[in-house]
Amino acid sequence: MKLNINSKEMINRSIELIKKLSAKLNKDIKIMHVCGSHEHVICKYGIRDVLPENITVIPGPGCPVCVTTQREIDTAIYLAEKNYIITTLGDMYRVPGSKKSLMELQSEGADVRIVYGIGESIKIARRENNKKVVFIAIGFETTSPTTATELINLKSNKSNNENNFYVLNCHRQTPPVMEFLLSDGNSNIDGFICPGHVSTITGLKPYYEPCEKYGVPMIVAGFEPIDVLMSIVMILKQKIENKPRVENEYKRAVRDEGNIIAQKMIKEVFEPTDIPWRGFPIIKNGGLKLKEEYREFDIRTNEDLPEIKEVINKNCICGDILRGERLPMDCKLFGKSCTPFNPIGSCMVSDEGTCRIFYKYHVL
């Protein structure tokens, strides 16, 4: 992307302002973002390189593929081995399970298909109504409305012979994991850059309570370099004023109330549930489960699934990276045995994954 003169001037002014504010604070400040797109901007434009030494911006659990647990991937593999047609987004296809990935299983003859979304998966189920089809539904508040809408439509238009479509529901909610990170004694986060895409759906309301409870600034930011820099300026100003609050830097896309229609769709189909994230314990309200009226589409309700024990590579530090405790370069596998062409950890698979982003901008 080429920056025009005005953009360059704004960026230079923002950097100078950050330096002045950081000098005035005169203490270390740790800021976390929870969005892979923000990490792309930070790495691509070298934002960390221009920040004062006392200002650190760390990536958190902002990649839905990355935070999907090993057990959920192993469950999809189990179902594929049980002759279900497994439909998945491209990234999930390559995430290693305990023994293999869905891609490896497909090479052994399993019916695993990459789709663009749940709608395409439903079409497959209608075409092949003599087989059972499972869609792996992942993502945060940005993708759960699509799942909800398709299930609402499917339920209302379902004929008697349409009973072969299911979802392996792996949807998660972002604000609860942010609150967990604030409550965790190891994080020591001084401010959050809140995810812009998620916030277009949720609005600002989910951030008010944790902001007030933990006294941590929370800034919803867009995806240009100036957006990220301005969000840092806003956090530093709040720290100096000692008045933590939720602010919306991304007003051109995010409304305070969010997307009311999408929220309604989510509420119609899902309800909050406590769920583990990769690298985390169980997060209170960290996930979404299908309501009773939609359990007919839940594979966990309709299939007698065994208790699957995760087998995680102990040399992979994806969990630490997702918690913001370490960076990809701290992993002895990074860029060596673990690359985008041979991912060992989930963070190296998706374009939203921290390891994949670091590899793109720091290794290639």
N, C-alpha and C positions, 0 to 999 in steps of 0.2 A: 504494500500500500504506500503511495506517495503522499507525503504530508505537504500541504500548502503552507505559504509563508505565515499566515495567521495561526495555523495549527502549531507550527514550530515555535512561534513567539509565545503562544499560550503554554506550550510544554516547558519552554525555558523558564518562563515566569513561575510556573508551578514548582519546578525543581528548586528554584531559588527560594521560594516560599517554604518549601519543605525543609530546606537547610536552615532557614532562620527559625522556624518553629521548633525543629529538633534541638537546635542550640539553646533555645529558651527553655525547653523541657529539661535538657541536660541529664537525661537518663535513658536507659535502654527501653525500647518499645517494640513489642512483638505483635504483629498484625497477621491475622489468618484470613484467607479467602477459601471458599468452598465451591469452586467452579473451575472446571478444566479450561473453559474459554478464557477466563481471567489469567490462568497460568500461561496459556499460549501468548497472550498479549505481553505479559511480564517478561517471558523468555525471548520472544521475537524482537522486542524493542529494547532489551537490555535494561529494563527498569531497575532491577536490583543493583546494577552497576553504578547507577547515578544517585542512589540513596545514601544519606549519611550513615556512618558506621553504627550509630545507635538505633537505627530504624531497620527492622527485619520484617520481611513479608514472607510468610510460609504457606505452602499449599496444604489444604486439608482434604476431607473426604468428599470431593466434588465430582466424582466420576461414578455413575450408576453401575457400570460394568464392574468396576474395581471393587465396589463395596458389596456386591453380590457374594454370598458366602460359598465356600467350597461345598458345603452340604447341599445347597440349592443346585449347583452345577452337577454334583454327583447324582442328585435326584433326576435331573433331566437325562443324564446318561443311563440311569437305571430304566427309565421309561422307554428310551430308544432301544435298549436291549430287550424290552418286553414287546417290541414290534409296534409301538406307537409311532406315528409320523410326528417328528419334532420339528417345529418351525421356530426360527430364531432370527434375531437381528445379526448382522454380520460379525460384530465384535464378540458376542457371546459364543459364537461358533468356535473361536480359537482359544478361549480361556481354559487353561489346564484344570482338569478335575484332579481327584486324588491319584488316578492312574493314567488317565488319558483325557483328551478333549473331545468335544462333539465332532470336530473335523476328523480326528483320527478314527473315531467310531464310524463315521460315514465311509471312510476308506475301507473299513472292514465289512461294509454292506448294510449298515443301518440307514434307515430312511430319515435323514436330517436335511432340512431345506432352509436356505436363507430367504427371508422375506423382508419387505420394506416396512411391514407393520401388521397389526392384528387383522386389519381388513382383508389383506391378502391371504392370511392364514384361514380365515373363515371361508373364503372362496375355495381354498383347497379342500376343506372339510365337506363342503357342499358337492364338490366334484367327485370326491372319493368317499362317499357315504358308507362304504363297507369297511372303512378303517377309522381308527380313533386318532384324532389330531390334537396335539398340545402346542399352544403358543407360550413361549417363555416371555412373560410380561415383566419387563424391568423398567427402571427409571424413577425419577422424582416427580414432583408436582407438574412438571412440564409434559410428561407422557401419560400419567395416570388418567387425565381427562379423556384421552383418546380411547384407552381401554374401556373406561366407563361408558362412553358414548356408544361404542360398538356393541357392548354387552346389553345395553338398554335396547338398542335397535334389534339385536338378535333375539332377545327375549320377547319383544312385542311382535316380531314377524316370524317367529319360529313355527315351523310346521311339525306335525307329529313324528315325522321320520328324521328330524334334525336333532339327534342326540349324541353326536360323535365329536363335538368340539369342546375343548377344555383349555383352561389357562393354568400354567404354573406361575402363580402370582408372586413376584419378587419386588413389588413397588415399595418405595420408601419415602418418608417425609424428611425434609432437610432441617427445619428449625429445631426439632427435638435433638438431633445429633449435635447441633451447635450448642444447645443448652447443656448437653452432657459434657462437652469439651470444657465449658466454663466451670462446671461443677467438679471436674476431675482435677485433682491436685497437681498433676504432672504438666498441665498445658500452659498455665501462666499467660493467657492471651489477654492483650491490652485493648484489642479492637477487632471487629469483624468487617471485612468487605463482603457484604451479602450478595448472593447469586442473583444476577439480573434476570436470567430466563425464568427461574423459579418464582421470583418476585412478581413477574408479570401475571402469574396466576394467583399467588397467595396475597399480594399486596403487602403492606407494612405491618399489619396487625400481629402476625405470629412472632415478630421480633420485640414487641413492646415489653412483654413480661420478662424475658431473660435479660433484656437491656437494663430494666429497672432493678431486677433482683440481684444482678452481679455487677452493676455499675460499669458496664462496658459499652463503648460507642459501637453502633451498628449502622453502616452506610450501604445502601443499595447502589450498586455501580453498574455502568454500562461497559462496553467492550472495546473502546478506543483507548489509546495510551493516555489521553488527557482525562478520560473517565477514571482510570485507576489512580493516576496522580492526584486528581481532585479528591478522590475518596480518602487518600492518605492525608491530604491537607485537612479535610473535614474532621478526621479522627484526631489528628494532632491538636487542632483548635479546641476540640471538646476536652481533650486531656489537660490542656493548659487552663481552660475555664473550669475544669472539674465539674462539668455538667453533661454526663453521658446521656445520649438520646438516640433515637432512630431518625435518620435523615435519608431522603431520596435524592441521590445525585442523578439518577437515570429517569428523570421526569418525562423525557420524550417517549418513553415506552412503558413505564410502570406507573400505574395509578395507585393512590393510597389504599383504595379498597380492593385492588386487584381485578381479576376477571371473574365477575359474579356468576356468569353462566357456567364457566368451567368448574368453579367451586361447587355449584349446584349439582353438576354431573358426578363429581367425585363423591359428594355426600349421599347421592342417590344409591350408589353402588357399593361404596366402601365405608369402613369404619376404622378408626385408629387401632393399632395393636402393638404390643411390645414385641420387639424383634431384634435379633443380633445383626450387626453389620460386620463385614470382614475387618478383623483387627480390633473390634470392639466387643464388649459384653452386650447383654440385652439392653436395648435403648427403649425407654418408656415412650410409647406412642411413635416409635421410630419407623413404623411400617403401616401398611394399609391391608386389611383383610376384607374379603368379599362378605357382604351382608347375607343374612340367611336367605333372602329372596333370590340371591344370585349364586348360591352354593352349588347349584346344578352344573355350573361351569368350572367349579374348583376341582382340579385333579386330585388334590389332597383329600377331598371329601369322597370322591368317587373311585379311588384306587387304594387298595390296601398296601401302603408304602412301608417298607421296612425302616427300622432305625438305622440311619446311615452315619457312620463315624468318619469324620474328616481325617484325612492324612495330608498334613501341610508340610511343605518343604521348609525345614528349619533354617536353611541358609537364606531364604527369601524374607526380606524385611518390609514387605508391602503393608503389613499391619501397622508398623511403626511410622511409615511414610503417610498413611491415611490419617493417623492421629496427629500428624504434624510434629512428631518427635525426631524424625531423621529425614535426610534427603537421599535421593537415588544414589549419589556418589558415595554414600556411606555403605552401600551394599557391595559385597565382594563379587556378586554375580553380574552387577550392572555393566552393560556394554561388553561383557566377556561371554559367559555362557548364556546370559539372558539378554536377548535383543528382540526387536520387533519381528524378526524372522524366526526366532526360536524363543518365544516368551515362556519364562518359568513362573513369573508372578503375574497376577491380574493387572497390575499397574503398568505393565509393558504392552498390553494388548490394544486397548482403545485409544483413539486420538485424544480422548479426554483424560487419559491416565497420566499421572505425574512422571513416571519413568519413561513412558513413550515420548512425552513432550521434552523432557530433559535430553533424551537420546537424540531427538531431532535437532535441537538447537545447541547442544553442548558436545555432541560426539560426531555427528555427520559433518 
